[in-house]
């Protein structure tokens, strides 16, 4: 699976959009981009995933560049409860579906 | 809906003692199952995964083993714990190809 690069930490003001970047320059054609977040001492929570088209759900939007070498997770109106570590993962579209989790981005939403 | 259960939530064990952590999934059949370990402040390291009963793949050499005696049951074991086995252990399931993983609440294991 391709590796990803994320900033170590980011801050965001409450109510503003949080834009979390991820580089995955070695991504293969059959690899999806997944985003998870982990609130302290809990298991990671799935947020969203995509292959090449932009995706949106009730939690967030995922913007994938045309060359698929990077993506951005957007939390449109960040709240204090969005403070967490956010992981960007690329994973092949195979049955085993193994994921490699890096150290993620610690997002701190401030009042 | 599907749910995943892990227990215990916390565990303190002496060095050299055995270990058994259990994970069960409800509301789905034939899931892919995964065990991860997370060191403090770090990302998740995949330890084992299983695509079916009795089918276990190991990702890293270690002091641990995994078993899948039933379709929705995944067990992480050790015969003799080491200090380095301390960590946060997470079980996850997915429906398979291209599907996201869903995690349990984890077990925090401390070795003394």
Contacts between the chains, C-beta under 8 A, distances in Angstrom:
chain1	res1	chain2	res2	distance
A	32	B	98	6.2
A	34	B	100	6.0
A	36	B	100	8.0
A	36	B	101	7.9
A	41	B	88	8.0
A	41	B	106	7.8
A	41	B	108	7.6
A	42	B	105	6.1
A	42	B	106	7.2
A	43	B	90	5.3
A	43	B	92	7.6
A	43	B	103	3.4
A	43	B	104	5.3
A	43	B	105	5.2
A	43	B	106	5.1
A	44	B	44	7.2
A	44	B	90	7.4
A	44	B	92	8.0
A	44	B	101	8.0
A	44	B	103	4.9
A	45	B	103	7.3
A	46	B	100	4.3
A	46	B	101	6.8
A	46	B	102	6.1
A	49	B	100	5.7
A	87	B	43	6.8
A	87	B	44	7.9
A	93	B	97	6.0
A	93	B	98	4.5
A	94	B	97	6.4
A	95	B	32	7.1
A	95	B	51	5.9
A	95	B	96	5.3
A	95	B	97	5.1
A	96	B	32	6.7
A	96	B	49	6.0
A	96	B	51	6.0
A	96	B	57	7.2
A	97	B	32	5.9
A	97	B	94	5.4
A	97	B	96	6.7
A	97	B	97	6.8
A	97	B	98	7.3
A	97	B	99	6.8
A	97	B	101	7.1
A	98	B	34	7.7
A	98	B	46	5.8
A	98	B	49	6.0
A	98	B	59	7.3
A	99	B	44	7.9
A	99	B	46	6.9
A	99	B	101	6.3
A	100	B	46	7.1
A	101	B	36	7.5
A	101	B	43	4.0
A	101	B	44	3.8
A	101	B	45	7.7
A	101	B	46	8.0
A	102	B	43	4.8
A	103	B	41	7.8
A	103	B	42	5.9
A	103	B	43	4.7
A	104	B	43	6.1
